[in-house]
Amino acid sequence: MRFDFFRLPGAGSADGQGDAPAAGKQAGGLGGGDHDDELLAMHEASGYVRYALQLDHQQRVKGYRMAWLATPGSEPMPDPSSQFIALLDNICRHLNPARTGWRLGRLVLFLDVTVDALFLPELQSLPPENIVLCMGIADLSDADTRSMLLFLREQGFGFMLRDADALPADPELREVISHLDVGDGDAERVARVREDQPPGGAPVQLVATRVESWQQAAACADLRVDIFVEGALKHPPVKEGADALQPESVMIVRLMHMIQRNENVRSIESALKRDAALTYRLLRHINSPAIGAGVEIHSLRHAVAMLGYAPLFRWLSVLLATSNRASAPFMTKKAITRGRFVELMGQGMLPAGEADNLFVVGMFSLIDQLLGVPMAEVLAKVQLSGAVQQAILAREGVYAPFLALAEACETDGAQAARLSEALFVSSSQVNAAHLAAMAWSQEVDAHEGGV
């Protein structure tokens, strides 16, 4: 049974701009013509895109380490080469489509590769300054691949040496390596590596890839070492806000209440004018490519005329999520990505008017982490519909399956496969929606002054 059978008449793709196409023929891809697509489909590995977040010492997202998780029980199990090609295909389709180009701004993708993968033309079609290839010392030291390594490095690709205690002695190979995996970020190991780097050259960027607690993360931050954070790692401790929302948050909640009560636009505009900075941020969001209004909007009244109240509530929820400056920046991005993913997965299965509710369900499932206020208190102040609250508090109701799928995609690929099957959606649709949501959150982040 295919997901298309549940699609409502006239429903679009999982992303309004075609970034997450419906089941059936996929756009773009590694090939070009129909014949190439057919050949690819014969060998395409079924599975899910997995990723870890690359965070700097301020817990800002700098990139993603992406991998492929084959669908549990796949027969036959795809070989590593097929899995990497499947991952690369998804990246090319949804993060670097021909019509738009690279969609993640300055964010970097870390990809674990074999020697054979270096020669794939599709890999070389990606923007080199945004790609770091992760390899072991044996593959990097292979004399037969040295010329290709030097060529790719000259083009701008980065290389991370993994599973090594120190930088290699070979000076030419040192010129190739831009990043070094420092395991759990042990302070002595970090110090040795930094002392071993010659003065005057470009410093090798250190990344702790095996961080298992936020205590380790804090130690790495003190050393100015980036970290990879897996989805399975619990969220960082919430910085409690004395059970009170911050002033900007209070203003946003007040505006959300006014919209829920369908108050006169003049009253809402009057309240918003009391905070010029908030007005500016709201209009920046509304005019961002992420919303695609089509014309430049200069005032709240114009926004209501063009979009209606529901999208305004949605964008106020984004502003609420970003209103606590003490929260970890990566958690904000995670919440926005989750909200968009939940919305995209629900498109075509629920009425079009549910899109904003789906987005709010995903966003608000992390709102207590973002505001440092208990969930029950936030929901008491922002009076969401019963169905939305049911999904957030009890993981029940019509929106709950989509939220559960979003959470599983972040932490447990096997569970994601089971939940996808229950919703009659394919892994390719889930991957398309997830990558489209990541790109969309980057557009939102860019308009908040991020990377």
BAGUDO-212241 format. One record per residue (C-alpha): residue number from 1; z negated, y negated, x negated. Coordinates in Angstrom, 1 decimal. Layout:
BAGUDO-212241
{resi=NUM up=Z north=Y east=X}
...
This chain:
BAGUDO-212241
{resi=1 up=0.0 north=0.0 east=0.0}
{resi=2 up=1.0 north=-3.4 east=-1.4}
{resi=3 up=-0.8 north=-6.7 east=-1.2}
{resi=4 up=2.4 north=-8.3 east=0.2}
{resi=5 up=1.8 north=-6.5 east=3.6}
{resi=6 up=-1.4 north=-8.6 east=4.0}
{resi=7 up=0.3 north=-11.9 east=3.1}
{resi=8 up=0.4 north=-14.4 east=6.0}
{resi=9 up=3.8 north=-15.7 east=7.1}
{resi=10 up=4.8 north=-18.7 east=4.9}
{resi=11 up=2.0 north=-18.1 east=2.4}
{resi=12 up=2.9 north=-19.1 east=-1.2}
{resi=13 up=2.1 north=-17.4 east=-4.4}
{resi=14 up=-1.4 north=-17.1 east=-5.8}
{resi=15 up=-1.0 north=-20.5 east=-7.4}
{resi=16 up=0.7 north=-23.3 east=-5.6}
{resi=17 up=3.1 north=-23.9 east=-8.5}
{resi=18 up=4.1 north=-20.3 east=-8.8}
{resi=19 up=1.7 north=-19.4 east=-11.7}
{resi=20 up=0.4 north=-16.3 east=-10.1}
{resi=21 up=3.4 north=-14.6 east=-8.4}
{resi=22 up=2.9 north=-12.2 east=-5.5}
{resi=23 up=3.4 north=-8.5 east=-6.1}
{resi=24 up=7.0 north=-7.7 east=-6.6}
{resi=25 up=9.3 north=-9.2 east=-9.1}
{resi=26 up=7.4 north=-11.2 east=-11.8}
{resi=27 up=8.7 north=-14.4 east=-13.2}
{resi=28 up=9.3 north=-14.9 east=-16.9}
{resi=29 up=8.1 north=-12.1 east=-19.1}
{resi=30 up=9.0 north=-10.7 east=-22.4}
{resi=31 up=12.6 north=-9.9 east=-21.5}
{resi=32 up=15.0 north=-12.2 east=-19.8}
{resi=33 up=17.5 north=-10.4 east=-17.5}
{resi=34 up=16.8 north=-7.9 east=-14.8}
{resi=35 up=17.6 north=-5.0 east=-17.1}
{resi=36 up=15.0 north=-6.2 east=-19.6}
{resi=37 up=12.5 north=-6.5 east=-16.8}
{resi=38 up=13.2 north=-3.0 east=-15.6}
{resi=39 up=12.8 north=-1.6 east=-19.1}
{resi=40 up=9.5 north=-3.5 east=-19.6}
{resi=41 up=8.2 north=-2.2 east=-16.3}
{resi=42 up=8.9 north=1.4 east=-17.4}
{resi=43 up=6.5 north=0.9 east=-20.4}
{resi=44 up=4.1 north=-1.7 east=-19.1}
{resi=45 up=0.5 north=-0.7 east=-19.5}
{resi=46 up=-1.6 north=-1.1 east=-16.4}
{resi=47 up=-4.8 north=-2.9 east=-17.1}
{resi=48 up=-6.7 north=-6.2 east=-17.1}
{resi=49 up=-6.9 north=-9.2 east=-19.5}
{resi=50 up=-10.4 north=-9.4 east=-21.0}
{resi=51 up=-11.6 north=-12.4 east=-23.0}
{resi=52 up=-14.6 north=-13.8 east=-24.9}
{resi=53 up=-15.2 north=-17.5 east=-25.1}
{resi=54 up=-15.2 north=-19.3 east=-28.5}
{resi=55 up=-17.9 north=-21.8 east=-28.4}
{resi=56 up=-18.8 north=-24.5 east=-31.0}
{resi=57 up=-22.3 north=-25.6 east=-31.9}
{resi=58 up=-22.5 north=-27.8 east=-28.7}
{resi=59 up=-21.4 north=-24.9 east=-26.5}
{resi=60 up=-18.0 north=-26.4 east=-25.8}
{resi=61 up=-15.1 north=-24.0 east=-25.3}
{resi=62 up=-12.7 north=-24.1 east=-28.2}
{resi=63 up=-10.7 north=-21.0 east=-27.4}
{resi=64 up=-10.6 north=-17.4 east=-26.1}
{resi=65 up=-10.4 north=-14.1 east=-27.8}
{resi=66 up=-8.2 north=-12.0 east=-25.6}
{resi=67 up=-7.8 north=-8.3 east=-25.3}
{resi=68 up=-6.4 north=-5.7 east=-22.9}
{resi=69 up=-8.5 north=-3.2 east=-21.0}
{resi=70 up=-6.4 north=-0.3 east=-19.7}
{resi=71 up=-7.0 north=0.6 east=-16.1}
{resi=72 up=-9.7 north=3.3 east=-16.1}
{resi=73 up=-8.1 north=6.7 east=-15.5}
{resi=74 up=-4.6 north=5.7 east=-16.4}
{resi=75 up=-2.4 north=8.7 east=-17.1}
{resi=76 up=-1.2 north=8.8 east=-19.7}
{resi=77 up=-3.5 north=6.3 east=-21.4}
{resi=78 up=-1.2 north=3.6 east=-23.0}
{resi=79 up=-1.2 north=3.4 east=-26.8}
{resi=80 up=-2.5 north=0.3 east=-28.6}
{resi=81 up=1.0 north=-1.1 east=-29.1}
{resi=82 up=1.8 north=-0.9 east=-25.3}
{resi=83 up=-1.5 north=-2.5 east=-24.5}
{resi=84 up=-0.8 north=-5.4 east=-26.9}
{resi=85 up=2.7 north=-5.9 east=-25.5}
{resi=86 up=1.2 north=-6.0 east=-21.9}
{resi=87 up=-1.3 north=-8.6 east=-23.1}
{resi=88 up=1.4 north=-10.6 east=-24.8}
{resi=89 up=3.6 north=-10.4 east=-21.7}
{resi=90 up=0.8 north=-11.9 east=-19.5}
{resi=91 up=0.1 north=-14.7 east=-22.0}
{resi=92 up=3.8 north=-15.6 east=-22.1}
{resi=93 up=4.2 north=-15.5 east=-18.3}
{resi=94 up=1.2 north=-17.4 east=-17.3}
{resi=95 up=-0.1 north=-19.5 east=-20.2}
{resi=96 up=3.2 north=-20.4 east=-21.9}
{resi=97 up=6.0 north=-20.3 east=-19.2}
{resi=98 up=9.3 north=-21.8 east=-20.2}
{resi=99 up=9.2 north=-24.5 east=-17.4}
{resi=100 up=5.9 north=-26.0 east=-18.6}
{resi=101 up=5.1 north=-24.8 east=-22.1}
{resi=102 up=1.6 north=-24.2 east=-23.3}
{resi=103 up=-1.0 north=-24.7 east=-20.6}
{resi=104 up=-4.3 north=-24.6 east=-22.5}
{resi=105 up=-4.1 north=-27.9 east=-24.3}
{resi=106 up=-5.7 north=-27.6 east=-27.8}
{resi=107 up=-7.5 north=-24.4 east=-27.0}
{resi=108 up=-6.9 north=-21.5 east=-29.3}
{resi=109 up=-6.2 north=-17.8 east=-28.5}
{resi=110 up=-7.5 north=-15.2 east=-30.9}
{resi=111 up=-5.5 north=-12.0 east=-30.7}
{resi=112 up=-6.3 north=-8.7 east=-32.5}
{resi=113 up=-2.9 north=-7.4 east=-33.9}
{resi=114 up=-1.5 north=-4.6 east=-35.9}
{resi=115 up=1.1 north=-5.0 east=-38.6}
{resi=116 up=3.9 north=-4.1 east=-36.2}
{resi=117 up=2.9 north=-6.8 east=-33.8}
{resi=118 up=3.6 north=-9.5 east=-36.4}
{resi=119 up=7.3 north=-8.9 east=-36.1}
{resi=120 up=7.5 north=-9.3 east=-32.3}
{resi=121 up=9.7 north=-12.3 east=-31.4}
{resi=122 up=7.6 north=-12.9 east=-28.3}
{resi=123 up=4.5 north=-13.5 east=-30.5}
{resi=124 up=6.5 north=-16.1 east=-32.5}
{resi=125 up=7.5 north=-17.8 east=-29.2}
{resi=126 up=3.9 north=-19.0 east=-28.8}
{resi=127 up=2.7 north=-22.3 east=-30.2}
{resi=128 up=1.5 north=-21.3 east=-33.7}
{resi=129 up=-1.2 north=-24.0 east=-33.9}
{resi=130 up=-2.8 north=-22.4 east=-30.9}
{resi=131 up=-2.8 north=-18.8 east=-32.1}
{resi=132 up=-5.1 north=-17.0 east=-34.5}
{resi=133 up=-4.2 north=-13.4 east=-35.4}
{resi=134 up=-7.2 north=-11.2 east=-36.2}
{resi=135 up=-6.7 north=-8.4 east=-38.7}
{resi=136 up=-8.6 north=-6.2 east=-41.1}
{resi=137 up=-8.4 north=-6.4 east=-44.9}
{resi=138 up=-6.3 north=-3.3 east=-45.2}
{resi=139 up=-3.5 north=-4.7 east=-43.0}
{resi=140 up=-3.7 north=-8.1 east=-44.6}
{resi=141 up=-3.5 north=-6.6 east=-48.1}
{resi=142 up=-0.4 north=-4.5 east=-47.3}
{resi=143 up=2.2 north=-5.6 east=-49.8}
{resi=144 up=5.1 north=-4.9 east=-47.4}
{resi=145 up=3.8 north=-7.4 east=-44.9}
{resi=146 up=2.9 north=-10.2 east=-47.4}
{resi=147 up=6.1 north=-12.1 east=-46.9}
{resi=148 up=5.7 north=-12.1 east=-43.1}
{resi=149 up=2.1 north=-13.2 east=-43.4}
{resi=150 up=3.1 north=-16.1 east=-45.6}
{resi=151 up=5.9 north=-17.0 east=-43.2}
{resi=152 up=3.7 north=-17.0 east=-40.1}
{resi=153 up=1.0 north=-19.0 east=-42.0}
{resi=154 up=3.6 north=-21.6 east=-43.0}
{resi=155 up=4.7 north=-21.9 east=-39.3}
{resi=156 up=1.1 north=-22.7 east=-38.4}
{resi=157 up=-0.4 north=-19.4 east=-37.2}
{resi=158 up=-4.0 north=-18.8 east=-38.2}
{resi=159 up=-5.4 north=-15.5 east=-39.5}
{resi=160 up=-9.0 north=-14.3 east=-39.0}
{resi=161 up=-10.2 north=-11.7 east=-41.4}
{resi=162 up=-12.4 north=-9.3 east=-39.5}
{resi=163 up=-14.9 north=-6.6 east=-40.5}
{resi=164 up=-15.3 north=-7.9 east=-44.1}
{resi=165 up=-18.4 north=-9.0 east=-45.9}
{resi=166 up=-16.6 north=-11.7 east=-48.0}
{resi=167 up=-13.3 north=-13.4 east=-48.6}
{resi=168 up=-10.8 north=-11.4 east=-50.7}
{resi=169 up=-10.4 north=-12.1 east=-54.4}
{resi=170 up=-6.6 north=-12.4 east=-54.1}
{resi=171 up=-5.9 north=-16.2 east=-54.2}
{resi=172 up=-2.6 north=-15.9 east=-52.3}
{resi=173 up=-4.3 north=-13.9 east=-49.5}
{resi=174 up=-7.1 north=-16.5 east=-49.4}
{resi=175 up=-4.4 north=-19.1 east=-48.6}
{resi=176 up=-3.4 north=-17.0 east=-45.6}
{resi=177 up=-6.9 north=-16.6 east=-44.1}
{resi=178 up=-8.0 north=-19.5 east=-41.9}
{resi=179 up=-11.0 north=-17.9 east=-40.1}
{resi=180 up=-13.6 north=-15.3 east=-41.1}
{resi=181 up=-15.6 north=-13.0 east=-38.9}
{resi=182 up=-19.2 north=-13.3 east=-40.0}
{resi=183 up=-20.6 north=-10.7 east=-37.6}
{resi=184 up=-23.9 north=-11.8 east=-36.2}
{resi=185 up=-24.0 north=-15.0 east=-38.1}
{resi=186 up=-26.6 north=-14.0 east=-40.7}
{resi=187 up=-27.7 north=-17.2 east=-42.5}
{resi=188 up=-27.5 north=-15.6 east=-46.0}
{resi=189 up=-24.0 north=-14.2 east=-45.4}
{resi=190 up=-22.8 north=-17.6 east=-44.1}
{resi=191 up=-24.2 north=-19.3 east=-47.2}
{resi=192 up=-22.6 north=-16.9 east=-49.6}
{resi=193 up=-19.2 north=-17.3 east=-47.9}
{resi=194 up=-19.4 north=-21.1 east=-48.0}
{resi=195 up=-20.5 north=-21.1 east=-51.7}
{resi=196 up=-17.5 north=-18.9 east=-52.5}
{resi=197 up=-14.9 north=-21.3 east=-51.1}
{resi=198 up=-13.3 north=-23.4 east=-53.7}
{resi=199 up=-13.8 north=-27.2 east=-53.5}
{resi=200 up=-10.9 north=-29.4 east=-52.3}
{resi=201 up=-9.2 north=-26.7 east=-50.2}
{resi=202 up=-9.2 north=-26.4 east=-46.4}
{resi=203 up=-12.5 north=-24.7 east=-45.4}
{resi=204 up=-12.3 north=-21.3 east=-43.8}
{resi=205 up=-13.7 north=-21.5 east=-40.3}
{resi=206 up=-16.5 north=-19.1 east=-39.7}
{resi=207 up=-16.9 north=-17.3 east=-36.4}
{resi=208 up=-19.8 north=-15.1 east=-35.4}
{resi=209 up=-18.2 north=-12.3 east=-33.3}
{resi=210 up=-21.3 north=-10.2 east=-32.5}
{resi=211 up=-23.7 north=-12.5 east=-30.8}
{resi=212 up=-26.0 north=-10.6 east=-28.5}
{resi=213 up=-28.6 north=-13.2 east=-27.5}
{resi=214 up=-28.9 north=-16.9 east=-27.0}
{resi=215 up=-31.5 north=-16.9 east=-29.8}
{resi=216 up=-28.7 north=-15.8 east=-32.1}
{resi=217 up=-26.4 north=-18.3 east=-30.6}
{resi=218 up=-28.9 north=-21.1 east=-31.3}
{resi=219 up=-29.2 north=-20.0 east=-34.9}
{resi=220 up=-25.4 north=-20.1 east=-35.3}
{resi=221 up=-25.3 north=-23.6 east=-33.8}
{resi=222 up=-27.9 north=-24.7 east=-36.4}
{resi=223 up=-25.5 north=-23.4 east=-39.1}
{resi=224 up=-22.4 north=-25.0 east=-37.4}
{resi=225 up=-20.9 north=-21.6 east=-36.9}
{resi=226 up=-18.7 north=-20.9 east=-33.9}
{resi=227 up=-19.5 north=-17.9 east=-31.7}
{resi=228 up=-17.7 north=-15.5 east=-29.4}
{resi=229 up=-19.5 north=-15.0 east=-26.1}
{resi=230 up=-18.7 north=-12.0 east=-24.1}
{resi=231 up=-18.9 north=-12.1 east=-20.3}
{resi=232 up=-21.6 north=-9.4 east=-20.3}
{resi=233 up=-24.0 north=-11.7 east=-22.2}
{resi=234 up=-26.4 north=-13.2 east=-19.7}
{resi=235 up=-26.2 north=-16.8 east=-18.9}
{resi=236 up=-28.1 north=-19.2 east=-21.1}
{resi=237 up=-31.6 north=-20.2 east=-20.0}
{resi=238 up=-31.5 north=-22.8 east=-17.3}
{resi=239 up=-32.9 north=-26.2 east=-18.2}
{resi=240 up=-35.0 north=-26.9 east=-15.2}
{resi=241 up=-34.8 north=-30.4 east=-13.9}
{resi=242 up=-38.3 north=-30.8 east=-12.4}
{resi=243 up=-37.0 north=-29.5 east=-9.1}
{resi=244 up=-35.0 north=-32.7 east=-8.7}
{resi=245 up=-31.3 north=-33.6 east=-8.8}
{resi=246 up=-30.3 north=-36.3 east=-11.2}
{resi=247 up=-29.3 north=-39.8 east=-9.7}
{resi=248 up=-25.6 north=-39.2 east=-10.0}
{resi=249 up=-26.0 north=-35.7 east=-8.4}
{resi=250 up=-27.9 north=-37.3 east=-5.5}
{resi=251 up=-25.1 north=-39.7 east=-4.9}
{resi=252 up=-22.5 north=-37.0 east=-4.9}
{resi=253 up=-24.6 north=-34.9 east=-2.5}
{resi=254 up=-24.9 north=-37.9 east=-0.2}
{resi=255 up=-21.1 north=-38.3 east=-0.2}
{resi=256 up=-20.7 north=-34.6 east=0.5}
{resi=257 up=-23.0 north=-34.9 east=3.5}
{resi=258 up=-21.0 north=-37.9 east=4.9}
{resi=259 up=-17.8 north=-35.9 east=4.6}
{resi=260 up=-19.4 north=-32.9 east=6.3}
{resi=261 up=-20.4 north=-35.2 east=9.2}
{resi=262 up=-16.9 north=-36.7 east=9.3}
{resi=263 up=-18.2 north=-40.2 east=9.0}
{resi=264 up=-15.9 north=-43.1 east=9.0}
{resi=265 up=-13.9 north=-43.5 east=5.8}
{resi=266 up=-15.1 north=-47.1 east=5.5}
{resi=267 up=-18.7 north=-45.9 east=5.3}
{resi=268 up=-17.9 north=-43.3 east=2.7}
{resi=269 up=-15.9 north=-45.9 east=0.7}
{resi=270 up=-18.8 north=-48.4 east=0.9}
{resi=271 up=-21.2 north=-45.8 east=-0.4}
{resi=272 up=-18.9 north=-44.8 east=-3.3}
{resi=273 up=-18.4 north=-48.4 east=-4.4}
{resi=274 up=-22.0 north=-48.5 east=-5.4}
{resi=275 up=-21.1 north=-46.3 east=-8.4}
{resi=276 up=-18.1 north=-47.5 east=-10.2}
{resi=277 up=-18.2 north=-44.7 east=-12.8}
{resi=278 up=-18.3 north=-42.1 east=-10.1}
{resi=279 up=-15.4 north=-43.8 east=-8.3}
{resi=280 up=-13.4 north=-43.7 east=-11.5}
{resi=281 up=-14.1 north=-40.1 east=-12.2}
{resi=282 up=-13.2 north=-39.0 east=-8.6}
{resi=283 up=-9.9 north=-40.9 east=-8.7}
{resi=284 up=-9.1 north=-39.4 east=-12.1}
{resi=285 up=-9.6 north=-35.9 east=-10.6}
{resi=286 up=-7.6 north=-36.6 east=-7.5}
{resi=287 up=-4.7 north=-38.0 east=-9.6}
{resi=288 up=-4.8 north=-35.1 east=-12.1}
{resi=289 up=-1.9 north=-32.5 east=-12.2}
{resi=290 up=-4.4 north=-29.9 east=-11.0}
{resi=291 up=-4.3 north=-31.3 east=-7.5}
{resi=292 up=-0.6 north=-32.3 east=-7.5}
{resi=293 up=-0.8 north=-35.2 east=-5.0}
{resi=294 up=2.7 north=-36.3 east=-5.9}
{resi=295 up=1.9 north=-40.0 east=-5.8}
{resi=296 up=-0.8 north=-42.1 east=-7.6}
{resi=297 up=-3.8 north=-42.6 east=-5.4}
{resi=298 up=-5.7 north=-45.8 east=-5.9}
{resi=299 up=-8.5 north=-45.7 east=-3.4}
{resi=300 up=-10.7 north=-43.4 east=-1.4}
{resi=301 up=-9.0 north=-44.5 east=1.8}
{resi=302 up=-5.6 north=-43.7 east=0.3}
{resi=303 up=-6.9 north=-40.3 east=-0.8}
{resi=304 up=-8.2 north=-39.5 east=2.8}
{resi=305 up=-4.8 north=-40.5 east=4.2}
{resi=306 up=-2.9 north=-38.3 east=1.8}
{resi=307 up=-5.2 north=-35.3 east=1.5}
{resi=308 up=-7.8 north=-35.3 east=4.3}
{resi=309 up=-11.5 north=-34.7 east=4.0}
{resi=310 up=-11.5 north=-31.0 east=2.9}
{resi=311 up=-10.0 north=-31.6 east=-0.6}
{resi=312 up=-12.4 north=-34.5 east=-1.2}
{resi=313 up=-15.3 north=-32.2 east=-0.5}
{resi=314 up=-13.8 north=-29.8 east=-3.1}
{resi=315 up=-13.4 north=-32.5 east=-5.7}
{resi=316 up=-16.9 north=-33.8 east=-5.1}
{resi=317 up=-18.2 north=-30.2 east=-5.7}
{resi=318 up=-16.4 north=-30.3 east=-9.1}
{resi=319 up=-18.1 north=-33.7 east=-9.9}
{resi=320 up=-21.4 north=-32.2 east=-8.8}
{resi=321 up=-21.0 north=-29.3 east=-11.2}
{resi=322 up=-20.3 north=-31.8 east=-14.1}
{resi=323 up=-23.0 north=-34.3 east=-13.1}
{resi=324 up=-25.9 north=-32.7 east=-15.2}
{resi=325 up=-25.2 north=-33.7 east=-18.8}
{resi=326 up=-27.8 north=-31.3 east=-20.0}
{resi=327 up=-26.0 north=-28.2 east=-18.8}
{resi=328 up=-23.9 north=-26.1 east=-21.2}
{resi=329 up=-20.3 north=-27.4 east=-21.1}
{resi=330 up=-18.9 north=-23.9 east=-21.2}
{resi=331 up=-20.8 north=-23.1 east=-18.0}
{resi=332 up=-19.0 north=-25.9 east=-16.2}
{resi=333 up=-15.6 north=-24.5 east=-17.3}
{resi=334 up=-16.7 north=-21.1 east=-16.2}
{resi=335 up=-17.7 north=-22.3 east=-12.8}
{resi=336 up=-14.4 north=-24.2 east=-12.3}
{resi=337 up=-12.4 north=-21.2 east=-13.4}
{resi=338 up=-14.3 north=-18.9 east=-11.1}
{resi=339 up=-13.8 north=-21.2 east=-8.2}
{resi=340 up=-10.1 north=-21.4 east=-8.7}
{resi=341 up=-9.8 north=-17.7 east=-9.3}
{resi=342 up=-11.7 north=-16.9 east=-6.0}
{resi=343 up=-9.4 north=-19.3 east=-4.2}
{resi=344 up=-6.2 north=-17.8 east=-5.6}
{resi=345 up=-7.2 north=-14.3 east=-4.8}
{resi=346 up=-8.0 north=-15.2 east=-1.2}
{resi=347 up=-4.6 north=-16.9 east=-0.7}
{resi=348 up=-2.5 north=-14.9 east=1.7}
{resi=349 up=-5.4 north=-12.7 east=2.8}
{resi=350 up=-7.3 north=-15.5 east=4.6}
{resi=351 up=-6.0 north=-18.4 east=6.6}
{resi=352 up=-4.7 north=-21.4 east=4.5}
{resi=353 up=-7.6 north=-23.5 east=5.7}
{resi=354 up=-10.1 north=-21.3 east=3.9}
{resi=355 up=-8.8 north=-22.3 east=0.4}
{resi=356 up=-11.5 north=-25.0 east=-0.1}
{resi=357 up=-14.3 north=-22.7 east=1.1}
{resi=358 up=-13.1 north=-20.0 east=-1.3}
{resi=359 up=-13.1 north=-22.6 east=-4.1}
{resi=360 up=-16.6 north=-23.8 east=-3.2}
{resi=361 up=-17.9 north=-20.2 east=-3.0}
{resi=362 up=-16.8 north=-19.6 east=-6.6}
{resi=363 up=-18.1 north=-22.9 east=-7.9}
{resi=364 up=-21.4 north=-22.9 east=-6.2}
{resi=365 up=-22.2 north=-19.3 east=-7.3}
{resi=366 up=-23.2 north=-20.9 east=-10.6}
{resi=367 up=-24.4 north=-24.3 east=-9.4}
{resi=368 up=-28.1 north=-23.5 east=-10.1}
{resi=369 up=-27.2 north=-22.8 east=-13.7}
{resi=370 up=-25.3 north=-26.1 east=-13.9}
{resi=371 up=-27.9 north=-28.4 east=-12.3}
{resi=372 up=-31.1 north=-26.8 east=-13.5}
{resi=373 up=-32.3 north=-26.6 east=-9.8}
{resi=374 up=-33.0 north=-23.4 east=-7.9}
{resi=375 up=-30.1 north=-22.2 east=-5.8}
{resi=376 up=-32.1 north=-22.4 east=-2.5}
{resi=377 up=-32.9 north=-26.0 east=-3.1}
{resi=378 up=-29.3 north=-26.9 east=-4.0}
{resi=379 up=-28.1 north=-25.3 east=-0.8}
{resi=380 up=-30.8 north=-27.0 east=1.2}
{resi=381 up=-29.4 north=-30.4 east=0.0}
{resi=382 up=-25.7 north=-29.5 east=0.3}
{resi=383 up=-25.5 north=-28.0 east=3.7}
{resi=384 up=-22.6 north=-25.5 east=3.3}
{resi=385 up=-21.3 north=-23.3 east=6.1}
{resi=386 up=-23.1 north=-20.1 east=7.0}
{resi=387 up=-20.3 north=-18.0 east=5.7}
{resi=388 up=-20.3 north=-19.8 east=2.3}
{resi=389 up=-24.0 north=-19.5 east=2.0}
{resi=390 up=-23.9 north=-15.8 east=2.9}
{resi=391 up=-21.4 north=-15.1 east=0.1}
{resi=392 up=-23.4 north=-17.1 east=-2.5}
{resi=393 up=-26.9 north=-15.9 east=-1.6}
{resi=394 up=-26.4 north=-12.4 east=-0.4}
{resi=395 up=-22.9 north=-11.5 east=-1.7}
{resi=396 up=-22.0 north=-10.6 east=1.9}
{resi=397 up=-19.4 north=-11.8 east=4.5}
{resi=398 up=-15.7 north=-12.5 east=4.4}
{resi=399 up=-15.7 north=-14.4 east=1.1}
{resi=400 up=-18.0 north=-11.9 east=-0.8}
{resi=401 up=-15.3 north=-9.4 east=-2.0}
{resi=402 up=-13.4 north=-12.2 east=-3.8}
{resi=403 up=-16.5 north=-13.5 east=-5.5}
{resi=404 up=-17.5 north=-10.0 east=-6.5}
{resi=405 up=-14.0 north=-9.5 east=-8.0}
{resi=406 up=-14.4 north=-12.7 east=-10.0}
{resi=407 up=-17.7 north=-11.7 east=-11.4}
{resi=408 up=-16.4 north=-8.2 east=-12.3}
{resi=409 up=-13.4 north=-9.6 east=-14.1}
{resi=410 up=-15.8 north=-11.6 east=-16.3}
{resi=411 up=-18.0 north=-8.7 east=-17.1}
{resi=412 up=-16.8 north=-5.2 east=-16.2}
{resi=413 up=-13.2 north=-4.1 east=-16.2}
{resi=414 up=-13.9 north=-0.8 east=-14.5}
{resi=415 up=-15.6 north=-2.4 east=-11.6}
{resi=416 up=-12.8 north=-5.0 east=-11.4}
{resi=417 up=-10.3 north=-2.1 east=-11.0}
{resi=418 up=-12.3 north=-0.6 east=-8.1}
{resi=419 up=-12.7 north=-3.9 east=-6.3}
{resi=420 up=-9.0 north=-4.8 east=-6.8}
{resi=421 up=-8.1 north=-1.5 east=-5.2}
{resi=422 up=-10.4 north=-2.1 east=-2.3}
{resi=423 up=-8.6 north=-5.4 east=-1.7}
{resi=424 up=-5.2 north=-3.8 east=-2.1}
{resi=425 up=-4.3 north=-6.1 east=-5.0}
{resi=426 up=-2.7 north=-4.9 east=-8.3}
{resi=427 up=-4.0 north=-5.6 east=-11.8}
{resi=428 up=-0.9 north=-7.8 east=-12.4}
{resi=429 up=-1.9 north=-10.0 east=-9.5}
{resi=430 up=-5.5 north=-10.2 east=-10.7}
{resi=431 up=-4.3 north=-11.1 east=-14.3}
{resi=432 up=-1.9 north=-13.7 east=-12.9}
{resi=433 up=-4.6 north=-15.4 east=-10.9}
{resi=434 up=-7.2 north=-15.3 east=-13.7}
{resi=435 up=-4.9 north=-16.8 east=-16.3}
{resi=436 up=-3.6 north=-19.4 east=-13.8}
{resi=437 up=-7.3 north=-20.3 east=-13.1}
{resi=438 up=-8.0 north=-20.7 east=-16.8}
{resi=439 up=-5.0 north=-23.0 east=-17.1}
{resi=440 up=-6.0 north=-25.0 east=-14.1}
{resi=441 up=-9.6 north=-25.4 east=-15.3}
{resi=442 up=-8.2 north=-26.8 east=-18.5}
{resi=443 up=-6.3 north=-29.5 east=-16.6}
{resi=444 up=-9.5 north=-30.4 east=-14.8}
{resi=445 up=-11.4 north=-30.4 east=-18.1}
{resi=446 up=-8.8 north=-32.7 east=-19.7}
{resi=447 up=-9.4 north=-35.3 east=-17.0}
{resi=448 up=-13.2 north=-35.1 east=-17.7}
{resi=449 up=-12.6 north=-36.0 east=-21.3}
{resi=450 up=-12.6 north=-32.5 east=-22.6}
{resi=451 up=-10.0 north=-30.8 east=-24.9}
